[in-house]
Amino acid sequence: MTIYRALEVEVQDNDVEKALRQLKKKINDEGLFKTLKLKRSYEKPSEYRRRKERESRRRRNRMLARRKQRER
């Protein structure tokens, strides 16, 4: 079960552009754009597994690179 929470941004001093930037940042941090992009079309189970493995490898490589950089 997925729990969704409302994304809210208050417009202060009629600064709509700033509020839009804040909203886009919140949407991006939530991963909503990525989810919408993935749900746009059907993804075969084999493609899903390949994508998940690729994402996992990328996360692991980033973690190892950061760890290696801290050791220097």
DSSP file (Angstrom, degrees, kcal/mol; ACC not computed):
  #  RESIDUE AA STRUCTURE BP1 BP2  ACC     N-H-->O    O-->H-N    N-H-->O    O-->H-N    TCO  KAPPA ALPHA  PHI   PSI    X-CA   Y-CA   Z-CA
    1    1 A M              0   0    0      0, 0.0     2,-0.5     0, 0.0     0, 0.0   0.000 360.0 360.0 360.0 126.8    0.0    0.0    0.0
    2    2 A T        -     0   0    0      2,-0.0     2,-0.6     0, 0.0     0, 0.0  -0.814 360.0-150.7 -98.7 131.7    1.4    3.3   -1.0
    3    3 A I        -     0   0    0     -2,-0.5     2,-0.4     2,-0.0     0, 0.0  -0.896  11.3-160.0-103.7 124.0    0.7    6.4    1.1
    4    4 A Y        -     0   0    0     -2,-0.6     2,-0.4     0, 0.0    -2,-0.0  -0.828   1.9-160.8-102.6 140.1    0.7    9.7   -0.8
    5    5 A R        -     0   0    0     -2,-0.4     2,-0.2     0, 0.0    -2,-0.0  -0.930  26.7-105.6-119.1 148.6    1.1   13.0    0.9
    6    6 A A        -     0   0    0     -2,-0.4     2,-0.6     1,-0.1     0, 0.0  -0.455  24.8-139.1 -73.2 136.8    0.1   16.3   -0.5
    7    7 A L        -     0   0    0     -2,-0.2     2,-0.4     2,-0.0    -1,-0.1  -0.870  28.1-178.1 -95.5 122.0    2.8   18.6   -1.8
    8    8 A E        -     0   0    0     -2,-0.6     2,-0.4     2,-0.0    18,-0.0  -0.948  14.8-178.9-125.6 143.5    2.1   22.2   -0.8
    9    9 A V        -     0   0    0     -2,-0.4     2,-0.4     2,-0.0    10,-0.1  -0.991  19.8-140.3-138.6 130.1    4.0   25.4   -1.5
   10   10 A E        -     0   0    0     -2,-0.4     2,-0.6     9,-0.0    -2,-0.0  -0.736  12.8-134.9 -91.6 137.6    2.9   28.8   -0.2
   11   11 A V        -     0   0    0     -2,-0.4     2,-0.4     8,-0.0     3,-0.2  -0.820  26.0-167.5 -90.1 120.3    3.2   31.8   -2.4
   12   12 A Q    >   -     0   0    0     -2,-0.6     3,-1.6     3,-0.4     6,-0.1  -0.915  64.9  -3.8-113.6 136.5    4.7   34.6   -0.4
   13   13 A D  T 3  S-     0   0    0     -2,-0.4    -1,-0.2     1,-0.3     3,-0.1   0.826 121.1 -69.7  55.7  36.4    4.8   38.3   -1.6
   14   14 A N  T 3  S+     0   0    0     -3,-0.2     2,-1.3     1,-0.2    -1,-0.3   0.765  91.2 148.1  54.6  29.2    3.2   37.3   -4.9
   15   15 A D    <>  +     0   0    0     -3,-1.6     4,-1.6     1,-0.2    -3,-0.4  -0.655  10.0 162.1 -94.7  79.6    6.4   35.6   -5.9
   16   16 A V  H  >  +     0   0    0     -2,-1.3     4,-2.6     1,-0.2    -1,-0.2   0.856  69.2  58.8 -69.1 -36.5    4.9   32.8   -8.1
   17   17 A E  H  > S+     0   0    0      1,-0.2     4,-2.2    -3,-0.2    -1,-0.2   0.914 106.8  47.4 -60.8 -43.0    8.2   32.0   -9.8
   18   18 A K  H  > S+     0   0    0      1,-0.2     4,-2.3     2,-0.2    -1,-0.2   0.909 111.4  51.1 -64.5 -41.4    9.9   31.2   -6.5
   19   19 A A  H  X S+     0   0    0     -4,-1.6     4,-2.4     1,-0.2    -2,-0.2   0.893 109.3  50.9 -63.5 -39.4    6.9   29.0   -5.5
   20   20 A L  H  X S+     0   0    0     -4,-2.6     4,-2.8     2,-0.2    -1,-0.2   0.903 109.0  51.0 -64.6 -40.7    7.1   27.1   -8.8
   21   21 A R  H  X S+     0   0    0     -4,-2.2     4,-2.1     1,-0.2    -2,-0.2   0.918 111.2  48.3 -61.3 -42.9   10.8   26.5   -8.3
   22   22 A Q  H  X S+     0   0    0     -4,-2.3     4,-2.3     2,-0.2    -2,-0.2   0.905 111.8  49.5 -64.0 -41.3   10.1   25.1   -4.8
   23   23 A L  H  X S+     0   0    0     -4,-2.4     4,-2.7     2,-0.2     5,-0.2   0.924 110.2  50.0 -64.5 -44.6    7.3   22.9   -6.1
   24   24 A K  H  X S+     0   0    0     -4,-2.8     4,-2.5     1,-0.2    -1,-0.2   0.900 110.7  50.7 -60.5 -39.9    9.4   21.5   -8.9
   25   25 A K  H  X S+     0   0    0     -4,-2.1     4,-2.6     2,-0.2    -1,-0.2   0.920 111.3  47.5 -64.3 -43.5   12.2   20.7   -6.4
   26   26 A K  H  X S+     0   0    0     -4,-2.3     4,-1.9     2,-0.2    -2,-0.2   0.917 112.8  48.8 -63.7 -42.6    9.7   19.0   -4.1
   27   27 A I  H  X>S+     0   0    0     -4,-2.7     5,-1.8     1,-0.2     4,-0.8   0.906 112.9  48.0 -63.2 -41.4    8.3   17.0   -7.0
   28   28 A N  H ><5S+     0   0    0     -4,-2.5     3,-0.8    -5,-0.2    -2,-0.2   0.913 110.4  51.0 -65.9 -42.6   11.8   16.0   -8.1
   29   29 A D  H 3<5S+     0   0    0     -4,-2.6    -1,-0.2     1,-0.2    -2,-0.2   0.842 107.8  53.4 -64.1 -33.3   12.8   15.0   -4.6
   30   30 A E  H 3<5S-     0   0    0     -4,-1.9    -1,-0.2    -5,-0.2    -2,-0.2   0.688 110.1-124.8 -73.8 -18.4    9.7   12.8   -4.3
   31   31 A G  T <X5 +     0   0    0     -4,-0.8     4,-2.0    -3,-0.8    -3,-0.2   0.703  66.7 137.2  81.6  19.6   10.6   11.0   -7.5
   32   32 A L  H  >< +     0   0    0     -5,-1.8     4,-2.7     2,-0.2     5,-0.2   0.897  67.5  51.8 -68.4 -41.4    7.3   11.8   -9.1
   33   33 A F  H  > S+     0   0    0     -6,-0.5     4,-2.3     1,-0.2    -1,-0.2   0.917 110.8  48.9 -61.3 -42.8    8.6   12.7  -12.5
   34   34 A K  H  > S+     0   0    0      2,-0.2     4,-2.2     1,-0.2    -1,-0.2   0.914 111.8  49.0 -63.5 -42.9   10.6    9.5  -12.7
   35   35 A T  H  X S+     0   0    0     -4,-2.0     4,-2.2     2,-0.2    -2,-0.2   0.922 111.4  49.1 -62.6 -45.3    7.5    7.4  -11.7
   36   36 A L  H  X S+     0   0    0     -4,-2.7     4,-0.6     1,-0.2    -1,-0.2   0.901 110.6  50.9 -61.9 -40.6    5.4    9.2  -14.3
   37   37 A K  H >< S+     0   0    0     -4,-2.3     3,-0.7     1,-0.2     4,-0.4   0.908 111.9  46.9 -63.5 -42.0    8.0    8.6  -17.0
   38   38 A L  H >< S+     0   0    0     -4,-2.2     3,-0.7     1,-0.2    -1,-0.2   0.854 111.8  50.5 -69.2 -34.4    8.2    4.9  -16.1
   39   39 A K  H 3< S+     0   0    0     -4,-2.2    -1,-0.2     1,-0.2    -2,-0.2   0.518  85.9  88.8 -82.0  -4.6    4.4    4.5  -16.0
   40   40 A R  T << S+     0   0    0     -3,-0.7     2,-0.3    -4,-0.6    -1,-0.2   0.846 101.2  12.0 -63.2 -33.4    4.0    6.1  -19.4
   41   41 A S  S <  S-     0   0    0     -3,-0.7     2,-0.1    -4,-0.4    -1,-0.1  -0.923  93.5 -82.6-141.0 166.4    4.4    2.8  -21.2
   42   42 A Y        -     0   0    0     -2,-0.3     2,-0.5     1,-0.0    -3,-0.1  -0.434  36.3-154.9 -71.3 140.0    4.5   -0.9  -20.4
   43   43 A E        -     0   0    0     -2,-0.1     5,-0.0    -4,-0.0    -1,-0.0  -0.972  16.6-128.0-118.9 119.9    7.8   -2.3  -19.2
   44   44 A K     >  -     0   0    0     -2,-0.5     4,-2.5     1,-0.1     3,-0.2  -0.278  23.7-114.8 -62.7 151.3    8.4   -6.0  -19.7
   45   45 A P  H  > S+     0   0    0      0, 0.0     4,-2.4     0, 0.0     5,-0.2   0.867 117.6  52.3 -56.5 -37.6    9.5   -7.9  -16.6
   46   46 A S  H  > S+     0   0    0      2,-0.2     4,-2.3     1,-0.2     5,-0.1   0.896 110.5  47.6 -67.3 -38.1   12.9   -8.6  -18.1
   47   47 A E  H  > S+     0   0    0      2,-0.2     4,-2.7    -3,-0.2    -1,-0.2   0.886 110.2  53.6 -66.2 -38.6   13.4   -4.9  -18.8
   48   48 A Y  H  X S+     0   0    0     -4,-2.5     4,-2.6     2,-0.2    -2,-0.2   0.937 110.3  46.0 -60.6 -47.8   12.3   -4.1  -15.3
   49   49 A R  H  X S+     0   0    0     -4,-2.4     4,-2.5     1,-0.2     5,-0.2   0.921 113.1  49.9 -62.4 -44.1   14.9   -6.5  -13.8
   50   50 A R  H  X S+     0   0    0     -4,-2.3     4,-2.3     1,-0.2    -1,-0.2   0.907 112.0  48.0 -60.8 -42.2   17.6   -5.1  -16.1
   51   51 A R  H  X S+     0   0    0     -4,-2.7     4,-2.6     2,-0.2    -2,-0.2   0.919 111.7  49.5 -65.3 -44.0   16.7   -1.6  -15.1
   52   52 A K  H  X S+     0   0    0     -4,-2.6     4,-2.4     2,-0.2    -2,-0.2   0.908 111.8  48.3 -62.5 -42.2   16.7   -2.4  -11.4
   53   53 A E  H  X S+     0   0    0     -4,-2.5     4,-2.7     2,-0.2    -1,-0.2   0.907 111.7  50.3 -63.6 -41.4   20.1   -4.2  -11.6
   54   54 A R  H  X S+     0   0    0     -4,-2.3     4,-2.3     2,-0.2    -2,-0.2   0.912 111.8  47.4 -63.2 -43.6   21.5   -1.2  -13.5
   55   55 A E  H  X S+     0   0    0     -4,-2.6     4,-2.5     2,-0.2    -2,-0.2   0.896 112.1  50.5 -64.1 -40.1   20.2    1.3  -10.9
   56   56 A S  H  X S+     0   0    0     -4,-2.4     4,-2.5     2,-0.2    -2,-0.2   0.923 110.5  48.8 -64.4 -44.6   21.6   -0.9   -8.1
   57   57 A R  H  X S+     0   0    0     -4,-2.7     4,-2.8     1,-0.2    -1,-0.2   0.906 111.4  50.6 -59.9 -42.3   25.0   -1.1   -9.8
   58   58 A R  H  X S+     0   0    0     -4,-2.3     4,-2.2     2,-0.2    -2,-0.2   0.917 110.9  47.8 -64.1 -43.8   25.0    2.7  -10.2
   59   59 A R  H  X S+     0   0    0     -4,-2.5     4,-2.4     2,-0.2    -1,-0.2   0.913 113.2  48.9 -61.7 -42.5   24.1    3.3   -6.6
   60   60 A R  H  X S+     0   0    0     -4,-2.5     4,-2.7     2,-0.2    -2,-0.2   0.916 110.4  49.8 -65.4 -43.7   26.8    0.8   -5.5
   61   61 A N  H  X S+     0   0    0     -4,-2.8     4,-2.4     1,-0.2    -1,-0.2   0.894 111.3  49.6 -62.6 -39.6   29.5    2.5   -7.7
   62   62 A R  H  X S+     0   0    0     -4,-2.2     4,-2.5     2,-0.2    -1,-0.2   0.926 111.2  49.4 -62.8 -44.4   28.6    5.9   -6.3
   63   63 A M  H  X S+     0   0    0     -4,-2.4     4,-2.4     1,-0.2    -2,-0.2   0.924 112.6  47.0 -61.6 -45.3   28.8    4.6   -2.8
   64   64 A L  H  X S+     0   0    0     -4,-2.7     4,-2.6     1,-0.2    -1,-0.2   0.888 111.5  51.3 -64.5 -39.2   32.2    3.0   -3.4
   65   65 A A  H  X S+     0   0    0     -4,-2.4     4,-2.2     2,-0.2    -2,-0.2   0.912 111.5  47.1 -64.9 -42.1   33.5    6.2   -5.1
   66   66 A R  H  X S+     0   0    0     -4,-2.5     4,-2.0     2,-0.2    -2,-0.2   0.911 112.8  49.1 -64.5 -41.8   32.4    8.3   -2.2
   67   67 A R  H  X S+     0   0    0     -4,-2.4     4,-1.4     1,-0.2    -2,-0.2   0.908 111.9  49.1 -63.9 -41.5   34.0    5.9    0.3
   68   68 A K  H  X S+     0   0    0     -4,-2.6     4,-0.7     1,-0.2    -1,-0.2   0.879 109.9  51.6 -65.4 -38.1   37.2    5.9   -1.7
   69   69 A Q  H >< S+     0   0    0     -4,-2.2     3,-0.6     1,-0.2    -1,-0.2   0.863 106.7  53.6 -67.9 -36.4   37.2    9.7   -1.9
   70   70 A R  H 3< S+     0   0    0     -4,-2.0    -1,-0.2     1,-0.2    -2,-0.2   0.830 102.1  59.6 -66.5 -31.6   36.8   10.0    1.9
   71   71 A E  H 3<        0   0    0     -4,-1.4    -1,-0.2     1,-0.3    -2,-0.2   0.728 360.0 360.0 -70.9 -21.1   39.8    7.7    2.5
   72   72 A R    <<        0   0    0     -4,-0.7    -1,-0.3    -3,-0.6    -2,-0.1   0.492 360.0 360.0 -70.6 360.0   42.1   10.1    0.6
